[in-house]
Amino acid sequence: EALGYFAGVGRRIELKGEADGVTVVDDYGHHPTEIAATIAGVRGRWPGKRLVVLFQPHRYSRTKLVGPRFGAALKKADKVVLMPIYAAGEKPIKGVTSAVVAKGIPKNKLAHWGWDDGFDALRAELKSGDVLLTLGAGDVVKAGETIIKEANSLAHRLAKEVPSLAGRIKSEEPLSRHCTWAIGGPAEAFVEIKTLVELRAVQAWCRQNNVPVFILGWGSNVLLPDEGLRGVVVRLRGDFEKIDIEGNRVTVGAGVHLPKLAKHCVDKGLAGVEALAGVPGTVGGALMTNAGTPRGVIGDVLVSADVLEENGSLTTVPRAEMEIAYRHTSLIGKRIVSAVLELKPADADAKSRLAWELESRAKTQPLGTKNVGSVFRNPPNDHAARLIEAAGLKGRVHGKLRISPKHANFIENTGGGTAKEALELMRLAQTAVKEKFNVDLVPEVMVVGAAVPQGVPA
């Protein structure tokens, strides 16, 4: 009767799961006799399977004492992957490494792996149909668990579907690394896409599997949620960063950085986009918000934009069919891949105008800080910065966020700030300006995610 209640012992030939056809098993064994018995037990449970043992020696003193005996037990596996010794609180002993264990293992069966090598290197030792036995009293169990977790991750599944993306897909990638505000939790899958073929393939797979896709530009006009984003976050690189000029017409990819576009065009003798030289965003993002300055916006020179539809077709949208206004176009939410701009031959002052934009930005804006540029749109016939400063909020600190002492329409992340803090500070500015001037400040920054406080539109 007692045996009926026995639930088994943890970390003793414990089946952890499967990963890409590999059966993952874990065992606590860390003495030669235990190891021999464990390998025999695994062989009996999975006969005929190729057995790969990932072994982590436990303690320097034990390895020094019985190191050569490990080889006799481990060599009964088909492949042995040795990890560095798990110290378990001990200090290293000179000359004692996992190489002591390796002496008894045939070279054709031996490999080495450590945490710093990354899991791609460990996966390279495995084949579908293998049994992976993680063995040792240290933290080696985490290796098998990670292999299973990554195999079932969205990033891994997508990489299998679109092999050309392998090495460019990251799982649970912090979005704070990919935006100028340095705010945002992890993306379930983050990928840099270099061609239209890849973008179509990713979009099609995500559509079939009901996975959301979010295209992130330079991350210079967006507030990403602390919880991160589920689904696939895409950054357009490669072909999407190309600029082609034919006469006065410029075909530009959605991933082109606006300062690069402005400089390239002026260098090639074309004018019309100098006002974009100080706008830290991409063409794709600029087309959604009609980005620019009082001296010019991207809509002024736009001829058409190419948009990738949900069914994978490419649609050219002429400017005449778009709604274009202050900090808004009807392209918002579309998957823009490129655009055509109509410029004019540069006059003698084009380079001076370009330089002035950069110098003016350096004088008036808090360059070198983590920010997203103008947080609020300017209300009619006024400036958001003037209103916020007049409301007494210039330099106001909230958590790790502060309203810039240099420009009151900029909110700086001083280090470790959160989306929650940013939204609260935005709401504070809106409330103060409304109470003092009866003016509603409308966010220019795009707020992504569900955690949006009342009064702050997404």
C-alpha positions as CSV (number, residue, x, y, z in Angstrom):
1,E,0.0,0.0,0.0
2,A,2.8,2.4,0.9
3,L,4.3,2.0,-2.6
4,G,1.1,3.3,-4.1
5,Y,1.8,6.6,-2.4
6,F,5.4,6.8,-3.5
7,A,5.9,9.7,-5.9
8,G,9.5,9.0,-6.7
9,V,12.7,10.8,-5.8
10,G,13.6,14.1,-7.5
11,R,16.7,14.2,-9.6
12,R,17.0,10.4,-9.9
13,I,16.7,9.4,-13.6
14,E,14.0,12.1,-13.7
15,L,12.4,12.6,-17.1
16,K,12.4,16.4,-17.7
17,G,10.8,16.5,-21.2
18,E,11.6,16.6,-24.9
19,A,13.3,19.1,-27.1
20,D,13.4,18.8,-30.9
21,G,13.2,15.0,-30.6
22,V,15.8,14.8,-27.8
23,T,14.6,13.1,-24.5
24,V,16.0,15.1,-21.6
25,V,16.7,13.2,-18.3
26,D,18.4,14.5,-15.1
27,D,20.2,12.7,-12.3
28,Y,22.0,13.9,-9.2
29,G,24.7,11.3,-9.5
30,H,28.2,12.7,-8.9
31,H,30.3,9.7,-7.7
32,P,31.8,7.2,-10.2
33,T,29.7,4.3,-8.8
34,E,26.5,6.3,-8.9
35,I,27.3,7.4,-12.4
36,A,27.9,3.9,-13.7
37,A,24.6,2.8,-12.2
38,T,22.7,5.8,-13.6
39,I,24.0,5.3,-17.1
40,A,23.1,1.6,-16.9
41,G,19.6,2.5,-15.8
42,V,19.1,5.1,-18.6
43,R,20.3,2.5,-21.1
44,G,17.8,0.1,-19.8
45,R,14.9,2.6,-19.9
46,W,15.8,3.9,-23.4
47,P,17.5,0.9,-25.2
48,G,19.0,1.6,-28.6
49,K,19.0,5.3,-28.1
50,R,22.2,7.4,-28.5
51,L,23.1,8.6,-25.0
52,V,24.7,12.0,-24.5
53,V,25.9,12.7,-21.0
54,L,26.4,16.3,-19.9
55,F,28.5,15.9,-16.7
56,Q,29.4,18.6,-14.2
57,P,32.1,17.5,-11.8
58,H,31.2,18.4,-8.2
59,R,33.8,20.1,-5.9
60,Y,37.5,20.5,-6.6
61,S,38.5,18.2,-3.7
62,R,36.4,15.3,-5.0
63,T,37.6,15.7,-8.5
64,K,41.2,15.7,-7.4
65,L,40.6,12.6,-5.2
66,V,38.6,10.4,-7.6
67,G,38.9,12.2,-11.0
68,P,40.5,9.4,-13.0
69,R,37.7,7.0,-11.9
70,F,35.0,9.1,-13.5
71,G,36.2,8.2,-17.0
72,A,35.6,4.5,-16.6
73,A,32.0,5.2,-15.8
74,L,31.3,8.0,-18.2
75,K,32.9,6.3,-21.3
76,K,29.9,3.9,-21.3
77,A,27.9,6.8,-22.8
78,D,28.0,7.4,-26.6
79,K,29.0,11.1,-26.0
80,V,30.3,12.9,-23.0
81,V,30.1,16.7,-22.7
82,L,32.2,17.9,-19.7
83,M,31.4,21.1,-17.9
84,P,33.7,23.1,-15.6
85,I,33.8,22.0,-12.0
86,Y,30.9,23.1,-9.8
87,A,32.8,24.6,-6.8
88,A,30.0,24.2,-4.1
89,G,31.7,26.8,-2.0
90,E,35.3,25.5,-2.4
91,K,38.2,27.5,-3.7
92,P,39.9,26.3,-6.9
93,I,42.8,23.9,-6.5
94,K,45.7,24.5,-8.8
95,G,45.8,22.0,-11.7
96,V,42.4,20.6,-10.9
97,T,39.9,21.1,-13.7
98,S,37.4,18.9,-15.6
99,A,40.4,17.8,-17.7
100,V,41.2,15.4,-14.8
101,V,37.9,13.6,-15.6
102,A,38.6,13.7,-19.4
103,K,41.7,11.6,-19.1
104,G,39.7,8.4,-19.0
105,I,37.3,9.2,-21.9
106,P,38.1,8.4,-25.5
107,K,38.7,11.6,-27.5
108,N,36.1,10.6,-30.1
109,K,33.4,10.6,-27.4
110,L,34.5,13.8,-25.7
111,A,33.4,17.4,-25.9
112,H,33.5,20.4,-23.5
113,W,30.8,23.0,-22.8
114,G,30.3,25.8,-20.3
115,W,27.5,28.3,-19.6
116,D,29.4,31.0,-21.4
117,D,29.5,29.0,-24.7
118,G,25.7,29.4,-25.2
119,F,23.1,26.8,-25.8
120,D,23.6,26.7,-29.6
121,A,26.9,25.1,-28.9
122,L,25.3,22.5,-26.6
123,R,22.5,21.8,-29.1
124,A,25.1,21.2,-31.8
125,E,26.2,18.0,-29.8
126,L,22.6,16.6,-30.0
127,K,20.6,14.9,-32.7
128,S,16.9,14.0,-32.9
129,G,16.4,10.7,-31.2
130,D,19.1,11.2,-28.6
131,V,18.8,10.9,-24.9
132,L,20.4,13.8,-23.0
133,L,21.4,12.9,-19.4
134,T,22.3,15.9,-17.3
135,L,24.4,14.5,-14.5
136,G,25.8,16.1,-11.3
137,A,25.0,17.6,-8.0
138,G,25.5,21.2,-9.1
139,D,23.3,23.4,-11.4
140,V,23.7,21.2,-14.5
141,V,20.0,20.4,-14.3
142,K,19.3,24.0,-15.5
143,A,21.0,23.1,-18.8
144,G,18.5,20.5,-19.7
145,E,15.6,22.6,-18.5
146,T,16.8,25.5,-20.7
147,I,17.2,23.2,-23.7
148,I,13.5,22.2,-23.3
149,K,12.3,25.7,-22.6
150,E,14.1,27.1,-25.7
151,A,12.9,24.3,-27.9
152,N,9.4,25.2,-27.1
153,S,9.9,29.0,-27.3
154,L,8.4,31.2,-29.9
155,A,11.9,32.2,-31.1
156,H,13.0,28.6,-31.7
157,R,9.8,27.6,-33.4
158,L,10.1,30.6,-35.8
159,A,13.8,29.9,-36.5
160,K,12.8,26.4,-37.6
161,E,10.2,27.7,-39.9
162,V,12.4,30.4,-41.4
163,P,16.0,29.0,-41.2
164,S,17.6,32.1,-42.7
165,L,16.8,33.9,-39.4
166,A,18.8,31.5,-37.3
167,G,21.2,33.5,-35.2
168,R,19.1,36.6,-35.5
169,I,16.2,35.6,-33.4
170,K,16.4,36.3,-29.6
171,S,14.1,34.9,-27.0
172,E,12.9,37.1,-24.2
173,E,15.0,40.0,-25.4
174,P,14.8,43.2,-23.2
175,L,13.1,45.9,-25.3
176,S,14.9,48.5,-23.2
177,R,18.0,47.7,-25.3
178,H,16.1,48.7,-28.5
179,C,14.6,52.1,-27.7
180,T,16.0,55.5,-26.9
181,W,14.0,55.7,-23.6
182,A,15.7,52.5,-22.4
183,I,12.3,51.3,-21.1
184,G,10.5,48.1,-21.8
185,G,10.3,44.5,-20.7
186,P,11.2,41.4,-22.8
187,A,10.0,40.6,-26.3
188,E,8.8,37.0,-26.5
189,A,10.8,36.8,-29.8
190,F,12.9,39.6,-31.2
191,V,14.2,39.4,-34.8
192,E,16.1,41.5,-37.2
193,I,14.7,41.0,-40.7
194,K,16.9,41.8,-43.8
195,T,14.7,41.0,-46.8
196,L,11.1,41.3,-47.9
197,V,11.1,37.5,-48.4
198,E,11.9,37.0,-44.8
199,L,9.3,39.6,-43.7
200,R,6.6,37.8,-45.7
201,A,7.6,34.4,-44.3
202,V,7.5,35.7,-40.7
203,Q,4.2,37.5,-41.3
204,A,2.6,34.4,-42.9
205,W,3.8,32.0,-40.1
206,C,2.6,34.4,-37.4
207,R,-0.7,34.8,-39.1
208,Q,-1.2,31.0,-39.4
209,N,-0.3,30.6,-35.7
210,N,-2.2,33.6,-34.3
211,V,1.0,35.3,-33.2
212,P,1.0,39.1,-33.1
213,V,3.7,41.0,-34.9
214,F,5.0,44.4,-33.9
215,I,7.5,46.3,-36.1
216,L,9.8,48.5,-34.1
217,G,11.7,51.2,-35.8
218,W,14.5,53.2,-34.0
219,G,12.4,53.1,-30.8
220,S,12.7,56.9,-30.6
221,N,9.0,57.7,-30.3
222,V,7.6,54.8,-28.4
223,L,6.9,53.9,-24.8
224,L,7.1,50.1,-24.4
225,P,5.4,48.3,-21.5
226,D,7.3,47.1,-18.4
227,E,5.7,43.6,-19.0
228,G,7.2,43.4,-22.5
229,L,5.4,42.2,-25.6
230,R,4.2,38.8,-26.4
231,G,4.6,37.7,-30.0
232,V,7.3,38.7,-32.5
233,V,9.0,42.1,-32.4
234,V,10.6,42.9,-35.7
235,R,13.4,45.4,-36.6
236,L,13.9,46.1,-40.3
237,R,17.5,46.0,-41.4
238,G,19.5,45.0,-44.5
239,D,17.5,45.7,-47.7
240,F,15.2,48.0,-45.7
241,E,18.1,50.3,-45.0
242,K,18.9,51.0,-48.6
243,I,18.6,54.4,-50.4
244,D,18.3,54.5,-54.2
245,I,18.4,57.7,-56.1
246,E,17.2,58.2,-59.7
247,G,17.0,61.9,-60.7
248,N,15.2,63.8,-58.1
249,R,13.3,60.7,-56.9
250,V,14.6,58.8,-53.8
251,T,13.4,55.3,-53.0
252,V,14.1,54.7,-49.3
253,G,13.6,51.6,-47.1
254,A,11.5,51.8,-44.0
255,G,14.5,51.0,-41.8
256,V,16.6,54.0,-42.9
257,H,17.6,56.3,-40.1
258,L,16.3,59.8,-40.8
259,P,19.7,61.6,-40.1
260,K,21.4,59.2,-42.5
261,L,18.7,60.0,-45.2
262,A,19.1,63.7,-44.8
263,K,22.9,63.6,-45.0
264,H,23.0,61.2,-47.9
265,C,20.6,63.2,-50.0
266,V,22.4,66.5,-49.4
267,D,25.7,64.7,-50.2
268,K,24.2,63.6,-53.5
269,G,23.0,67.1,-54.4
270,L,19.4,66.8,-53.4
271,A,17.4,69.0,-51.0
272,G,14.1,68.7,-49.2
273,V,14.8,66.5,-46.2
274,E,17.3,68.7,-44.3
275,A,14.7,69.3,-41.6
276,L,14.8,65.5,-40.7
277,A,18.5,65.6,-39.9
278,G,17.9,66.0,-36.2
279,V,14.9,63.6,-36.0
280,P,16.1,60.3,-34.4
281,G,13.8,57.9,-36.0
282,T,13.4,55.7,-39.1
283,V,11.5,56.4,-42.3
284,G,8.8,53.9,-41.4
285,G,8.1,55.5,-38.1
286,A,8.3,59.0,-39.7
287,L,5.7,58.1,-42.3
288,M,3.2,57.0,-39.6
289,T,3.5,60.3,-37.6
290,N,4.4,62.7,-40.4
291,A,7.6,63.4,-38.4
292,G,9.6,66.6,-38.9
293,T,10.1,70.1,-37.5
294,P,8.5,73.5,-38.2
295,R,10.8,73.7,-41.1
296,G,9.6,70.6,-42.9
297,V,8.0,67.2,-42.4
298,I,8.3,64.0,-44.4
299,G,4.9,64.4,-45.8
300,D,6.1,67.5,-47.7
301,V,8.2,65.3,-50.1
302,L,6.3,62.0,-50.0
303,V,5.1,60.5,-53.3
304,S,4.0,57.1,-52.2
305,A,4.6,54.3,-49.7
306,D,4.8,50.5,-50.2
307,V,2.8,48.6,-47.6
308,L,2.9,44.9,-46.9
309,E,-0.7,43.6,-46.6
310,E,-1.8,40.7,-44.3
311,N,-2.1,38.4,-47.3
312,G,1.6,39.0,-48.2
313,S,0.8,41.3,-51.2
314,L,2.6,44.7,-51.6
315,T,0.4,47.7,-52.1
316,T,1.6,51.1,-53.3
317,V,-0.3,53.9,-51.6
318,P,0.0,57.3,-53.4
319,R,0.2,60.4,-51.2
320,A,-3.1,61.6,-52.6
321,E,-4.9,58.6,-51.0
322,M,-3.4,59.3,-47.6
323,E,-4.7,61.4,-44.7
324,I,-1.8,63.5,-43.6
325,A,-1.9,66.0,-40.8
326,Y,0.2,67.3,-37.9
327,R,1.9,64.3,-36.3
328,H,-0.5,61.9,-38.0
329,T,-1.0,60.0,-41.2
330,S,-3.4,57.2,-42.2
331,L,-0.4,54.9,-42.5
332,I,-0.2,54.4,-38.8
333,G,-0.4,50.7,-37.9
334,K,0.5,49.7,-41.5
335,R,3.6,47.6,-42.3
336,I,5.5,50.1,-44.4
337,V,8.5,48.6,-46.2
338,S,9.6,51.6,-48.4
339,A,8.7,55.0,-49.7
340,V,9.3,57.2,-52.7
341,L,10.3,60.9,-52.1
342,E,10.4,63.7,-54.6
343,L,13.3,66.1,-53.8
344,K,14.8,69.0,-55.7
345,P,18.4,69.9,-56.7
346,A,20.2,71.2,-53.7
347,D,20.9,74.9,-53.6
348,A,24.1,76.5,-52.1
349,D,22.6,76.6,-48.6
350,A,21.5,73.0,-48.3
351,K,24.5,71.9,-46.3
352,S,24.2,74.9,-44.1
353,R,20.6,74.1,-43.4
354,L,21.6,70.5,-42.5
355,A,24.3,71.7,-40.1
356,W,21.9,74.2,-38.6
357,E,19.4,71.5,-37.7
358,L,22.1,69.5,-35.9
359,E,23.5,72.5,-34.1
360,S,20.1,73.7,-33.1
361,R,19.1,70.3,-31.7
362,A,22.4,70.2,-29.7
363,K,21.7,73.6,-28.2
364,T,18.1,73.2,-27.2
365,Q,17.6,69.4,-26.5
366,P,19.1,67.1,-23.9
367,L,21.3,65.1,-26.2
368,G,23.1,62.3,-24.4
369,T,20.2,61.4,-22.2
370,K,17.7,58.6,-22.5
371,N,14.6,60.2,-24.0
372,V,12.1,60.0,-26.9
373,G,12.2,63.6,-28.0
374,S,9.0,65.6,-27.7
375,V,6.6,63.7,-25.4
376,F,3.5,65.9,-26.2
377,R,2.3,67.5,-29.4
378,N,2.3,71.2,-29.5
379,P,-1.2,72.6,-29.0
380,P,-2.5,75.1,-31.6
381,N,-0.6,78.4,-31.5
382,D,1.5,77.3,-28.4
383,H,4.3,75.0,-27.3
384,A,4.0,72.1,-24.9
385,A,7.4,72.9,-23.5
386,R,6.3,76.4,-22.6
387,L,3.1,75.2,-20.9
388,I,4.9,72.5,-18.9
389,E,7.6,75.0,-17.7
390,A,5.0,77.6,-16.9
391,A,3.2,75.0,-14.8
392,G,6.3,74.7,-12.7
393,L,7.3,71.2,-13.7
394,K,10.6,71.8,-15.5
395,G,13.1,69.5,-13.8
396,R,10.4,67.6,-11.8
397,V,11.6,64.1,-10.8
398,H,9.4,61.1,-10.4
399,G,11.2,57.8,-9.6
400,K,13.9,57.5,-12.2
401,L,12.2,59.8,-14.7
402,R,12.5,63.6,-14.8
403,I,11.2,66.4,-16.9
404,S,14.3,67.7,-18.6
405,P,15.8,70.8,-17.0
406,K,16.9,71.7,-20.6
407,H,13.6,71.2,-22.5
408,A,10.4,70.7,-20.6
409,N,8.8,68.6,-23.4
410,F,11.4,66.0,-22.9
411,I,11.3,63.3,-20.2
412,E,14.6,61.7,-19.3
413,N,15.2,58.3,-18.0
414,T,18.1,58.8,-15.5
415,G,18.6,55.0,-15.2
416,G,16.4,52.1,-14.5
417,G,13.1,54.0,-15.1
418,T,9.9,52.2,-15.9
419,A,7.0,52.7,-18.2
420,K,4.8,53.1,-15.1
421,E,6.9,56.1,-13.9
422,A,6.9,57.6,-17.4
423,L,3.1,57.4,-17.7
424,E,2.6,58.8,-14.2
425,L,4.9,61.8,-15.0
426,M,3.1,62.4,-18.3
427,R,-0.2,62.4,-16.5
428,L,1.2,64.8,-13.9
429,A,2.2,67.2,-16.7
430,Q,-1.2,66.8,-18.4
431,T,-3.1,67.5,-15.2
432,A,-1.0,70.6,-14.2
433,V,-1.3,72.2,-17.7
434,K,-5.1,71.5,-17.8
435,E,-5.6,73.1,-14.4
436,K,-3.5,76.1,-15.1
437,F,-4.2,76.8,-18.7
438,N,-7.2,74.7,-19.6
439,V,-5.2,73.1,-22.4
440,D,-5.2,69.3,-23.1
441,L,-1.8,68.0,-23.9
442,V,-1.9,65.1,-26.3
443,P,0.9,62.6,-26.3
444,E,3.2,62.6,-29.4
445,V,4.9,59.4,-28.1
446,M,3.2,56.2,-29.0
447,V,2.2,54.3,-25.8
448,V,2.2,50.6,-26.4
449,G,0.5,48.1,-24.1
450,A,-2.5,47.8,-21.9
451,A,-1.1,49.6,-18.8
452,V,-2.2,53.1,-19.9
453,P,-3.6,55.3,-17.1
454,Q,-6.8,57.2,-17.7
455,G,-6.3,60.3,-19.8
456,V,-3.2,59.1,-21.6
457,P,-4.3,57.8,-25.0
458,A,-2.5,54.9,-26.7
